[in-house]
Amino acid sequence: MTLEITRAMLGWCAIMNLGILLFWSLFMICASDWVYGFHSRFVKIERGSFNAIHYGGIATFKVAILMLNVVPYLALRIVG
C-alpha cells in the first residue's frame, strides 16, 4: 500500500467512525428514554447503570477513533 492509499483509508475510516459516534451520541441525547426502554426489555438494568455503560462506551469509542484513526492520519499527513 502506498502512503496516499493508507492516508486516504485512515481519513475515510475516521470520517465513518465519527459519523457512527455522532449518531450514537445524538441517539443517547435525543432518544435516551426509547433506547433505555428497548434495551431494558432484553436486560434488567437500572437507568443509572445504563447511562454509565453507554456514556463510557461513547468515551472509549471516541478515544479509540482518535488513537487509531485520527492520530495516524495526522502523522502520515506530516510525514507525506
N, C-alpha and C positions, 0 to 999 in steps of 0.2 A: 504494500500500500504506500502510496506517495504521501508526502506531507500535506498536500492540498486535500486529498481524499479523506485523510484522517481528521484534518481540521474541519472539513465540511460535515463529516459524520458526527463529530463531537458537538458541533454547533446545532445540527438538527436534533440530536438526542437531547441537548439541553432545552431547546425550544419545546419539544414534545413533552418532556418531563415537567417543565414549568407550566405547561398547559394543564397537565394532569393535577399538579399541585394547586393551581388556581381553581380548577373545577372542584377538587376535594375541599379546599378552604371555603369557597363560596357556598358549597352544599352544606357544610357544617355551620356556616354563619346564617344562611337564609332558611334552611330546611332542617335544622337540627332536631326538631320535635318529630318530624316524619322519619328521619333516619333512625332516631332512637326507637321509635315505635316499630319500625321494620326489623331492626336487629333484636329488639327485646322479645320478639315472637320466637326467635330461634335460641337465644341465650338469655338466661336470667342474669341480668346485670343492673346494678344501680346507676342512676343518672350521672353521679359524680365520677364513678369509675369509667363509665362510657366516654364522658368528655375527656378525662385524663388520657385514656387509651388513644382516642382519635387525635387530640392535640399533640400528644407525644409522638404519634406516628407521623403527623404532619411535620413536626420539627425534625425528626430523624430523616424523613424523605428530603426535606429542604437541605439539610447538611450533606446528605448523600449526593444530591444534584450538584451542589457547589463543589464538593471534593472530587467527584468522579466525572463530571461533565464540564463545568464552567472553568475550574482552575486549569485542567489540562488544555482546554481550548485556548485560554488566555496565554498559557505558556507556549503553545505552538504558534500563536499569533506573534508573540515576542521573538521567538527563535526564527520564524519564517519571515 
